[in-house]
Every structure is written in C-alpha cells, then in structure tokens.
Amino acid sequence: MTPKEIATQYEAKVFDAPEAAKVAGFVLTETMEPRNVWNKASAAQAIVTKLARLKAEGKAAEIGLVIEPWSVTGCYVPTEPEPAAA
C-alpha cells in the first residue's frame, strides 16, 4: 500500500506540506524520513496507527498525514476540552 492508501484506510486527511496542515488547524507530531519507497509506507503505517489510537481515545477529532517526497509527518486536530463545571 502507498502512504495515501494507508491514510484513506484510516480516514486520515492528506497534506502536501506541513504548513498546509497547520493552516487547517492540525497539530504536527512526529516526522520520519525513510530511505526508500517501502520504508515510506512503513513509516506512514506506524505514524497513522499511533494517531488512530489518539482518535479512538477521544484525544483527536481528526487525524492526518503530511506526505512529502522524502518524509512523512503525522498530524491531528485536538478534541475540544470539556467546559468546566460551574
């Protein structure tokens, strides 16, 4: 699978640049710079799996991947904090 196919499988948004993710309200997480195409897919899988866990725990409203030619970066939109009880 390609990194874009992996993102689709996990319902993650795909960005071409970190700046695009930031403008969309995403917080960047880890970046991996694999040496070849096969490792790029593995890096994407590892990152998106961690992000999917955040989403399942309710800590992320949306998840995404920034897929650049030589790197993959995870990103997510944090869930809104619960309003404080008065």
Backbone as numpy.savetxt, mean C-alpha at the origin, in Angstrom:
# Nx Ny Nz CAx CAy CAz Cx Cy Cz
2.23 -13.40 -10.79 1.39 -12.22 -10.79 2.27 -10.97 -10.79
1.77 -9.93 -11.42 2.49 -8.66 -11.40 2.08 -7.86 -10.16
2.86 -6.85 -9.79 2.46 -6.03 -8.65 1.06 -5.41 -8.81
0.69 -5.01 -10.02 -0.64 -4.44 -10.24 -1.73 -5.50 -10.03
-1.48 -6.72 -10.47 -2.45 -7.80 -10.25 -2.59 -8.12 -8.76
-1.48 -8.06 -8.05 -1.51 -8.30 -6.60 -2.32 -7.21 -5.93
-2.12 -5.96 -6.33 -2.89 -4.85 -5.76 -4.38 -5.04 -6.02
-4.73 -5.46 -7.22 -6.13 -5.69 -7.57 -6.73 -6.79 -6.70
-5.98 -7.84 -6.47 -6.46 -8.96 -5.65 -6.81 -8.49 -4.24
-6.04 -7.54 -3.70 -6.27 -7.05 -2.34 -7.08 -5.76 -2.31
-7.64 -5.36 -3.46 -8.43 -4.14 -3.57 -7.64 -2.92 -3.10
-6.37 -2.87 -3.49 -5.48 -1.76 -3.14 -5.38 -0.81 -4.33
-5.35 0.48 -4.04 -5.17 1.47 -5.10 -3.72 1.42 -5.56
-3.50 1.79 -6.82 -2.16 1.79 -7.39 -1.79 3.23 -7.76
-0.60 3.64 -7.35 -0.08 4.96 -7.67 1.24 4.81 -8.41
1.57 5.81 -9.24 2.83 5.80 -9.99 3.96 6.52 -9.27
3.61 7.36 -8.28 4.62 8.13 -7.57 4.17 8.36 -6.12
5.12 8.43 -5.20 4.77 8.68 -3.80 3.98 9.97 -3.60
4.31 10.99 -4.38 3.61 12.27 -4.25 2.12 12.13 -4.56
1.80 11.31 -5.55 0.40 11.08 -5.92 -0.36 10.43 -4.77
0.27 9.51 -4.09 -0.38 8.86 -2.94 -0.59 9.86 -1.81
0.41 10.70 -1.55 0.28 11.70 -0.48 -0.84 12.68 -0.77
-0.93 13.14 -2.03 -1.99 14.08 -2.42 -3.36 13.45 -2.23
-3.47 12.15 -2.45 -4.74 11.43 -2.29 -5.06 11.15 -0.82
-4.20 11.57 0.10 -4.46 11.38 1.53 -3.89 10.11 2.12
-3.01 9.42 1.39 -2.41 8.19 1.89 -1.14 8.48 2.66
-0.86 7.68 3.66 0.37 7.74 4.44 1.29 6.65 3.89
2.53 7.02 3.59 3.49 6.04 3.05 4.05 5.16 4.15
4.30 3.90 3.82 4.92 2.97 4.76 6.26 2.54 4.19
6.56 1.28 4.26 7.87 0.80 3.83 8.06 0.78 2.32
9.31 0.92 1.91 9.69 0.84 0.50 10.68 -0.29 0.33
10.49 -1.07 -0.73 11.45 -2.12 -1.07 11.96 -1.84 -2.48
13.25 -2.07 -2.69 13.88 -1.86 -3.99 14.48 -3.18 -4.48
13.62 -4.05 -5.04 14.08 -5.36 -5.49 15.00 -5.26 -6.70
15.80 -6.29 -6.89 16.78 -6.31 -7.98 16.20 -6.69 -9.33
15.08 -7.43 -9.34 14.53 -7.87 -10.62 13.00 -7.96 -10.55
12.40 -8.29 -11.67 10.94 -8.33 -11.79 10.31 -9.32 -10.83
10.89 -10.50 -10.68 10.32 -11.52 -9.79 10.35 -11.05 -8.35
11.44 -10.43 -7.96 11.53 -9.92 -6.59 10.58 -8.75 -6.37
10.28 -8.00 -7.43 9.35 -6.88 -7.31 7.96 -7.39 -6.96
7.55 -8.48 -7.56 6.25 -9.08 -7.24 6.25 -9.60 -5.80
7.33 -10.19 -5.37 7.43 -10.68 -3.99 7.38 -9.51 -3.00
8.05 -8.43 -3.34 8.03 -7.24 -2.48 6.62 -6.69 -2.38
5.94 -6.60 -3.51 4.56 -6.10 -3.52 3.67 -6.99 -2.67
3.83 -8.29 -2.78 3.02 -9.24 -2.00 3.27 -9.06 -0.51
4.53 -8.93 -0.12 4.87 -8.77 1.29 4.29 -7.47 1.86
4.41 -6.40 1.10 3.92 -5.10 1.58 2.40 -5.10 1.67
1.73 -5.56 0.62 0.27 -5.51 0.61 -0.34 -6.46 1.65
0.34 -7.54 1.96 -0.15 -8.44 3.00 -0.17 -7.74 4.36
0.89 -6.99 4.65 0.93 -6.22 5.91 -0.16 -5.16 5.94
-0.37 -4.50 4.79 -1.41 -3.47 4.72 -2.80 -4.07 4.85
-3.02 -5.24 4.27 -4.31 -5.91 4.39 -4.60 -6.25 5.85
-3.57 -6.60 6.58 -3.73 -6.88 8.01 -4.17 -5.61 8.75
-3.56 -4.47 8.41 -3.96 -3.19 9.02 -5.43 -2.90 8.73
-5.84 -3.15 7.49 -7.23 -2.90 7.10 -8.17 -3.83 7.85
-7.80 -5.09 7.99 -8.63 -6.06 8.71 -8.76 -5.71 10.18
-7.72 -5.10 10.75 -7.74 -4.68 12.16 -8.47 -3.36 12.36
-8.90 -2.74 11.25 -9.62 -1.47 11.35 -8.73 -0.26 11.49
-7.43 -0.42 11.26 -6.49 0.70 11.39 -6.31 1.46 10.08
-6.78 0.90 8.97 -6.67 1.53 7.66 -8.02 1.48 6.95
-8.43 2.62 6.41 -9.68 2.68 5.66 -9.46 2.18 4.24
-8.32 2.51 3.66 -7.95 2.08 2.31 -6.47 1.75 2.30
-6.07 0.87 1.39 -4.66 0.54 1.24 -4.25 0.75 -0.21
-2.94 0.89 -0.43 -2.47 1.10 -1.78 -1.00 0.73 -1.94
-0.57 0.70 -3.19 0.83 0.45 -3.53 1.30 1.53 -4.49
2.49 2.04 -4.24 3.15 2.94 -5.18 4.13 2.07 -5.95
3.84 1.88 -7.23 4.67 0.99 -8.05 5.49 1.84 -9.01
6.77 1.94 -8.72 7.70 2.68 -9.56 8.58 1.67 -10.30
9.33 2.12 -11.31 10.14 1.15 -12.07 11.07 0.29 -11.21
11.68 0.84 -10.18 12.66 0.07 -9.40 12.32 -0.04 -7.92
11.07 0.29 -7.56 10.71 0.15 -6.15 9.20 -0.03 -5.99
8.83 -0.51 -4.82 7.43 -0.67 -4.43 7.30 -0.10 -3.03
6.30 0.75 -2.82 6.07 1.37 -1.52 4.63 1.13 -1.12
4.41 0.80 0.14 3.06 0.63 0.64 2.50 1.96 1.11
1.18 2.08 1.12 0.54 3.28 1.65 -0.88 2.92 2.11
-1.40 3.76 2.99 -2.75 3.51 3.49 -3.38 4.82 3.96
-4.71 4.82 4.04 -5.45 5.93 4.61 -5.86 5.48 6.01
-5.39 6.20 7.02 -5.77 5.82 8.40 -7.27 5.98 8.62
-7.83 5.13 9.45 -9.24 5.28 9.79 -9.38 6.49 10.69
-10.54 7.07 10.67 -10.79 8.25 11.51 -10.83 7.82 12.97
-10.20 8.61 13.83 -10.28 8.26 15.26 -11.71 8.41 15.76
-12.05 7.57 16.70 -13.38 7.63 17.29 -13.53 8.94 18.06
-14.71 9.59 17.97 -14.91 10.82 18.76 -14.88 10.50 20.24
-14.28 11.41 20.99 -14.17 11.20 22.43 -15.54 11.38 23.09
-15.83 10.52 24.06 -17.09 10.63 24.79 -17.03 11.81 25.73
-18.09 12.56 25.77 -18.11 13.77 26.62 -18.53 13.46 28.03
